[in-house]
Amino acid sequence: MASYSLHFKKSVARDFRSIPNKDVARILERIESTAGSPRQVGSEKLSGQNRYRIRQGDYRIMYEIKGDELIVVIVKVGHRKNIYRTQLTE
């Protein structure tokens, strides 16, 4: 099976500014793992949307899968208490 390519929305860079450096490396490793298998164990489809989420500690990574183009688009990264609040306004 072919590996998916990763794309990031511009707003994700802003999301990383609020995350401590010690957690950023683990989050990026988790994001890289989605390129090999975007629907991996632990990923959940968000209800009412074409987005998925995976957990990395207290943080959540929201992404979309464009299967026909083999692309995973990272939409949002944030702490679990805040990420679902801002998602409704996008």
Buried (B, 14 or more C-beta within 10 A) or exposed (E): EEEBEBBBBEEBEEBBEEBEEEBBEEBBEBBEBBBEEBEEEEBEEEEEEEBBBBEBEEBBBBBBBBEEEBBBBBBBBBBEEBBBEEBEEE
